[in-house]
Amino acid sequence: MQQYSDPPKARTLGQLKQAGYKPCSVKDELRRNVIARLKDKSPLFPGMTGYEDTVIPEIINGILSRHDMLFLGLRGQAKTRMIRMLPVLLDEWIPIFTDCEIPDDPVNPRLAMGKRLVAEQGDETLIRWMHRSERFHEKLATPDVTIADLIGEIDLVRHAQGKFLSDESTMHFGLIPRTNRGIFAMNELPDLAPKIQVGLFNVLEERDVQIRGYPIKLDLDISMVFSANPEDYTNRGRIVTPLKDRIGSVIRTHYPLSIRDAVQITHDNAWIKRDDGITVRIPPFMLEILEEFVRQARSSPHINQASGVSVRCSITNAENLVSSAERRAILCGETDVTTRMDDLAFVKSSSRGKIELMLAEGDTAEDQLIASVLGEAVKGVFGKLADIDDFEEVIDQFKGGLTLEVGDEVDTATMVENFGLVKGMKAATNKLCKDMGIPATDGNVASTGEFLLEALYVNNRLSKASARGKQFFRK
């Protein structure tokens, strides 16, 4: 459970004034805290890999400029995660009225209800301290979202009690007013109906609202952030142009720019450390193959690039890779197992739905494309490590009709033993392990040996047949 520091002790407006409290708007508060972190060289967004020189500086500039911001990028580019980290840049505690429906600054109230409390109770007005975790509200934009959801609606019961429609106290407040003195996030902004987008104009520009034609002045103190997909944000997209004009900074996100960053992101976010008595080891080249698979998919003409290929594809693939090795360890009675090529067959299920085909015929088109791209990934990663022509001695062993059986249910010892029957195989796997900087343990030898066989296959030096979950390599 996250630990909070104790809030300040002031409980009335008079005590708050005596403590020397100074009012500060949300955007000035964010700006002040960002400046402090920059001076201290403290990380603003710990755990975000690959954005240090691109996205994060743009966010910093947007905050320093006191802008409302929009995060623009394809799915799986950490837009929502970045938005959810913004509240960390707020003060831990701020004072608000205890008896006010909408959070408001007791020393400098902006809303009529807060001003009324101070006028009636003076320095005896009760306050409470609100933690920054309460100051962030998020809404997913869907076509059925209404103005009442976001801004509010006239409460006819309050109106029947004799209150004027122009009085803010007649309102049933929506999510945006309830986020006063905080950060409001709207995910997938273009999915909002145009008339609802129009309703955000005044909130962004003037910080006031209109309900059913009645101008109700709400001097909101709020920082607004949005997310959107580039396909929907273009001139032909589903976001109205005047709303674009009122968003201060548009922050472009991106997929990892290097395999190294991609591997680190997957390692940090995937559930690959299991606590069930079985140790699953992942050689570095296995994670590189998964990232190369995603990289190849992001440039494939057969995949809809406007939709993108999410980082979540790499994460779920890594988890299935580990689960396949874990299952093999259970079936074979092993407690220490290493992932290998057999396990890649099961990333199909974790890749389905995360790629959108441009044209697909038949139920197997997606799986065929995944297998094809996976083969190119194996070829690409192996090509960086070794020259395929250096393994002619191994290839020659298969010219005489040799068939080598592998499979996800073959235990490690049997794999290593079978590799020992192929002349030149042991020396080749040991050299590959050395070149990759990994120890030549039985698990690594089994994994590296199958990596070599698969590379020979995708480079058309060997053939491969599959039957009942087993693979047979032959010339």
N, C-alpha and C positions, 0 to 999 in steps of 0.2 A: 504494500500500500504506500502511495506517495505521501511523504511527510511535508506538512506545511509549518512555517514558523508561526508563532503566536501573533494575532492581530494587535494593533495599538490599543491602548486602554480607554481612550476617549469614548464616551457614550452619549454625550449631548453636544449640541452645536456650540455651546459656550466652552466646553472642555476642548473641543476640536480647535477653536480659535486660539485658546490659551496654549495649545501644543504647537502653534506656529504653522499650521497647515496652510498651504498655498494651492488654490485651484489650478488645474492644468487640463487642457483638452486631451482627448485620446491620441490624436495625431502628434501633438507636442510631446506627450508622454512616450509614445513609441520612438519618436525622434531622439529624445533625451537619452533613453535607455540604449538605443543603437549607438549613439555617440560614445556613451560610457564603455560599451563593449569593444568598440573599435579602439579606443584609447588603451584599454586593458589587454587588447589582443585576445579577447575571449571569443570562442566560437559562437556564431549566431545561430547556426543550424547544425548542431552536432549530429554525425551519422549520415549526412548527405554527401554521397560520393559522386564526383564528376561534375559538380556544379560550382566548384570553388572559384573558377575563373570566368564563368559565363553567367549563370542565372543569379547566383547570390549577389554579385555586385549590382545587378539591375534592381534587385529587391531593395538593397540598401539605399540606392539612389532614390527609388520611389518613396521609401519611408522618409528619407531626409527632405524630400520635396513635399511631404504631407499629401501624397496622392492616394486616391482610391486606385486599386490595382486589379488587373485581369491577368490570370495565368493562362497562356495560350499554348496548347500542345496536344499531341496525340495521346491516346489512352496508355496508361502504364508509365507515365513520365513524372510521377510523384507530385502532380499538381495539388491534389487534395492533401497529401502529406505535408507539403510545404505550407499550405494555408493553415493547417491545424497546428503548426509549430509557431505561428505568429503570436499567439497569446503569451508565449514565454517572454516576449519582449515588453509586456505590460508590467506595471508595478504589481507587486504581489498582493497588496491590500489597498483598497480605496474606500473612503466613507460615502455612504448614501443614506437617504432618509429611511427610517424604519417603517414609517406608515405611509409610504408613497408607492403606488402601483408600478411606476416606471422609475428605474434607477436615475437619481439626479444628484448633482453636487450640492451638499448642504450649504456651503459657503457662497457659492455662486449658482443658485438654481436657475435653470433655463426654462423649465416648464411651469405653467400656471399653478398646478397643484402643489409643487414644491414651494413656490413663492407664497402661496396661501398659508402653508404650514408655518413658514418662518414668520409671516405677519401675525398669525394667531398665537404662536407659542414662543417666539423669540429664541433666546439662548437655551431654553429648556427643551427645544425640539430634539426628539430622540433620533439617534443615528445608529447604524450598524456598519460593520466592515465587510465588504464584499471581496472575495478572493478572485484572482484573475481567471480561475477555471470557470467561474460563473459568467464571465464577460465575453464569452464567445458562443455565438449561435450559428448553426449551419442549416441550410435548406437545399435539398436537391430539386432543381427546376424540373417540373413535369407539366404537361399541357393542362392538367386540371388544377394547378395552383391559381388561387384567386387573389384579388386585391385585399380581401378580408384576411387571408392567411398572412400576407406580408405586412400590410400597413394597418388594417383594422376595418371595423364596421360600426355603424351607428347602433348603439344599444337602445332599443325602443323602450325597454323597461326604465332606463335612466331618463329617457326623454319624457316618458309619461309622468315621471316624478316632478316635472316642471323645469327641467334644465333645457337650455337653448341648444339647438343643433350645432351652433358654431362653438360651443363650449367643449374643450377637449375631454371634460369629465363625462360626456355622453358617449364616448367611444369605448368599444371593446377592442383593445389594442392588439395588433398583429405582432409578428416576430421582430420586425425591424424596430419599432418603438421600444419594445421590451429589451432590445440590445443596446439601448442608449448607454453611453459611457463604455462601450465595448466594440468588438469586431464582429461584423455580420458577413457571412460567407454564402454566396449563391453558386452552387455547382451546376455546370452545364447550362450556363445562362441562355444560349440560343433556344433551348427547349421551352422557354417561357413563351406564352402567347403574346403576340405583338402589343395588345392593349395593356398587358401587365408590364411589359418592358416600358411602355409609355408612362406607366404609373411610377416608375423608378426615377424619371427625369428630375422632378423637383426634389426628391430625396437626395439625389447625388449633387445637384447644383445649389439648391436653396435650403435643403434640409427641412422643408415643410411638406405637408401632405394635403390632399383633397379627398374627401369622402362624399360620394354621391353628389358632387357639385358644390359641397359646402367647404370653403377654405378653413381648415383647422390648423392653426399655427403650432407646429411642434418644432422648436428649435433644437433639433437632435444633435448630439455630440457622438458621432459614430464614424468608424473607419470601415469602409466596404471593400470586400475583395470578391472576385468572381473567377470562375474557370470556364474554359470553352475549348472546343475542338476547332482547328484552323479551317476545316472544311465548312463548318457552319458560320465562321466569322468573316468569310469573304463577302464581296459585294453581292454574290448570288446566294449567300447564306441566310440564316434565319434570325439575324439580329438587326434591329433597326439602327440606321446610321446615326441619328441624333444621340442615341444612348452610347454608341462608341465614342462620340466626341466628348462625352462628359466623364469618361474614365481616364484618369490622369496618366497612368503608365501601364503598358501592355508588356508582360514578362514572357518571353519565348522560352519554353522548356525544350528539352531534347533527350534522345536516347543516349546511353553511354557512348562517349567518343572513342573509347579504346576497349579492347578485350579485357585488359587488366582491370579497368574500372567496372566493367560488366561482371566479371568474375567476383570482384569484391562485393558488389551490390547483392549478387545472388547468395554468396556465402554469408553475408550479414542478415539476410531476410528469410532464407529458406530454413525449414525445420529439418536439419540434417544430423543433429546430435540427438540420438535416441537413448533413452534410459531404461533399456529392457535387458541388460546383461549381454548384448551383442555389440561389438565394436565394428562399425562400418567405416572403412577408409576409402577416400576418394582421391585417386591420383590427379595431379593438376591437369593433365591432358583431357581427362573426362569432363571437367567443368569447362575447359576451353572448347571442347566439341559442342557442348550445349550452347555456349555463347556464339560460336561460329554458326551454328544452326539458325539461331535467331537473327544474326547479322545477315546471313544469306537470304532468309525469309523476307527481311526488310528491303531487299533489292530485287526480289523475284518478280518478274512480269506477270506471273500467274496468281499473285496475291494482291489484294486491294491495299495499296499503300496509303490511300487516304484514310483508311481505318487504322493502319499501323499494326505493329506486332508488339504487344505489351511486354514490359519487363517481367510481369507476372508469369509469362510463358516460361522464362528461364527458371524462375523460382519454383513453380510447380513441377517442371521437368526434373530439377535437381532433387526434389522430394520423392518423386516416383523412382528416380534412379536409385536412391538410397533404399527405398522400400523394396525394390526388386532384389537388391543384394541381401537385404535383411530376410526376405522370404526364403532365398536360397540357403542362407545360413541356418535357418530353422529346419528346413527340409533335410539338409545335409548334416545336421548336428554340429555345426561350427559355431564358435563364439567370436571369431575374428575373421572378417570377410572384407574383400576389396571389390569395389564396383568394376565392371568390365563391359565389353561391347554387347554381350547378351542383354544387359539391363537397359540398353538404349531402345530396345524394341518396345518397351513399355512407356516411353515418353509420348507415344501417339495419343494415348488417352488424356494426357495432361496438356497436349497441344491442340486438341480438337476444340473448336469454338474460339480459340485465341488468334486464329488466322482466318481471314475471309477470302475465299477464292474469287477470282474475277469471273471465271466460267467453270462450272462444275457439272459433269455429267456422270450420273450413277452415284451410288452410296459410298463407293470406295475411292472416289477421286481425291478426297481430302487426305486419306491415309496414304495413298500412292504419292501424293505431292510431299507429304511429311517425310516418307521414306527416301524419296529422291533428294530432298534438301539435306536430310541427315547424312546421306552418302557423300554429298558435296562438302559437308562440314568435316567429315572424317578425312577426306582427301586434302582439304585445305590445311587442317591442323597437322597432319602427318607430313605434308610437303614442307612445312616450316622446320620440322625436326630432322628429316633425313631424305636422302635421294632414293626413290623407289628402285632405281637400277642397281643399288648396292646389295640387293637381296636375291640375286640370281641363283645363288647356291640353294636357298630355301625353295625357290620356285622350281628348280630342277628336280627336287625330290618328288614333286607331284606329277612329273611327266611320265613316270612309270606306273601310274594308276593309283597312287597313294590317295586315300581319303581320310581326312582328319575330322573327327566329330567333336563339336563343342555344343554348349547349351547352357541355359540359365539354371538347370538342375544338376549340372556336373560339378562335383566338389573341387576345391582348389588343388588338392593333392593329385587327383586324377588328371586334371588339366596339365599340371606341370610334368607329370609322368608321360603323358601323351606327346607333349612338346619335345621331350627328351628323345623320342623315337625318330624325330625329323632332324636329319643332319644339318648343322648350321643354325638351327632354331635357337638353341640355348645361347650360343655366342651372340646372335643377333639381338635377342631380348635383353641380355646383360648389357650390351653396348647401348641400346636404347635407354635402359634405366639409368645408366651412367650419364648419357648425354642430357637426360631430363633432370638429373640431380636427385633421383629417388633411389632408395636402397633396393637391392635385388632380392627382396623377400619373396616367398612363394606367392603371396597375394599379388604383388606388383608384377612378378614374372608372368603369372596367368593373365593378368589384365593387359600387360604390354604385349604379350605374345598374340593375344586375340586382336589387339589393336593393329599389329603388323599384318595379320591375316586379312582383316577387314580392309586395310589400306591396299593390300595386293588385289583384293576383289574389286574395290571401287575404281582401281586403276587398270582393270581388265587383265590382270596377270593371273588370276585364279577365278574359278567359278564357285558358286555357292548354291546349295539346295537346302530347303527347309522342310521339316516334317515333324509334326507333333512336338513343337517347341524346341527341336534340335536343329542345328545347322551342320552341314557337311561341306567342307572345303575340298575341292579337287581341281585338277587342271582342266 
